[in-house]
Amino acid sequence: MTEPRIAEAPAAAPLQESHLPATTLHEGSFPATTGRAAGAGFRRALAAAAPPLVLVAAALAGWQWFVVATGVRPQVLPSPLRVAEQGWAAREQIWANTVPTLQVTAVGFGVSLLIGWAIAIAVDFSPWLRRALTPLLVASQTLPIIAIAPLLIIWFGFGLLPKVVVIALVTFFPIAVGLIEGFASTPRAATNLLRSMGASRWQRFRLVRLPQAMPSFFTALRIGITYAVTGAIFAEYVGATAGLGIYMSLSKNSFRTDLVLAAVIVTAVLSVSLFALTYLVQRLVVPWYRRG
Amino acid sequence: MVPPRLTLDGLTKAYGGLPVLDGVRLTVAPGEFVAVVGPSGCGKSTLFDVVAGLERPDAGRVLVDGVEVTGRTEPFAYMPQQDLLFPWRTVLDNTTLGLEVAGVRRRAARDRARPLFAEFGLSGFEGVRPGELSGGMRQRAALLRTVVQDRAVLLLDEPFGALDALTRTDMQVWLSAMRARHAWTVVLVTHDVREAVFLADRIAVLGPRPTSVIQELHVQLPRPRGLSVLTDAEFAAAEARLLAALQRS
């Protein structure tokens, strides 16, 4: 579970101040194409959603056909229709386990954001801290969470804390790196302009480096939020009193493969919803930034 | 005699043992427009960074009105080559950036910048994002951001270098007219010989690296200058003298 995270986090990128031309600065400055008529927006959204939906529908049809044709037992592989049916029948139970997972995700990701921001700001202000923390940040991502999560349960019990630790550990890294690189993407010429105005380091941070980092932050946020949900599920899987993770674990132990898959689908919907939510937040926080 | 507004007194600077500035001397009178011209890579930008207080010279001093200001930024308003208008600020809020940095309240800063918009050809664009401005407008907004700071000396670093030829000519004519109305003291770095002759009262020619001022030329053309001056015999003569000086350097 941890491997794709390490692969995707932009760990290898340089952390020093870049000399990029100001093109990064003006990315958002072209007249936006988003403010058009709502009908056009809806049609575009539909056009974007159609190809993946077609693929999913085809895959589900193939799966259904395979199960019916081979007569495989539902404990091994339930048909998609059965998953939907049984999942719907167990909806109250699933929902009761979804709420705690959402709570854990929210708290864990909140803590992760706090840590990521604190580290990134500290590193941006202090070259010494940058040198000191960068290798440790990378090292933190080599921890085998799968082995540590059970220990966290032993240390901290079945409550919120071990889950928050797992989620934070899994998601703070892309956020910190995204912010650090975002701050550092400030063109030197912009820094010099502010200095020529007599700006203090803090003013330069607030007036240029912080807004400059926003596009990169929101990219990092999207990477982080998808890992947050799977991180929560994983932490619960190891041990919890409630939540989708422990629900999957228990369903698996009683050979309810259909309910495991139903919970998986809920998890996916949760992740995608949170992912989409970041675009909404981005619109509100940085309305000036629109991607091509 | 009026003391010079700006004095560069033997500015010397090396980077990693490589000398860039070798005793640059220059004086600029109050209200004077001086162009600094030199071969590319001669250290014009380094000179500006030192004068603007962004870099400290290894030796030499910068004086404004007779007071030493070496390494200080307050007497100078600096306009870099790129317009550096920030997309997260409206045009008006971009122009007030320097005032905000200086601690002027946002409201007061806006009240100071707003009346200048008409003169800078930016009326009606106060509330839009910089991305909606044309290249010339962006450059005028950047200049507005520079002059509204009300500093003793304006330092313009190739402000029109990135513009197309037509827009550049427009901007030069416009700046010449603006300058006739305001008592700005300006140092303009450029590698455009025509621009230097068209805009400046005096031109300082820099030699190759390590650079110093190797010649000063006075441009004896009436002010304000319009496009008709381009066909003036004195304009052609001044241009020829400047080119000759650059060739020798």
Interface residues (C-beta under 8 A of the other chain):
Chain A: A22 L25 H26 E27 G28 S29 F30 P31 P187 A189 A190 N192 L193 L194 R195 S196 M197 G198 A199 Q203 L207 V208 P211 M214 V286 W288 Y289
Chain B: D49 A52 G53 L54 T73 E74 F76 A77 Y78 P80 Q81 Q82 L84 L85 F86 P87 W88 L97 G98 E100 V101 A102 R129 P130 G131 E132 Q149
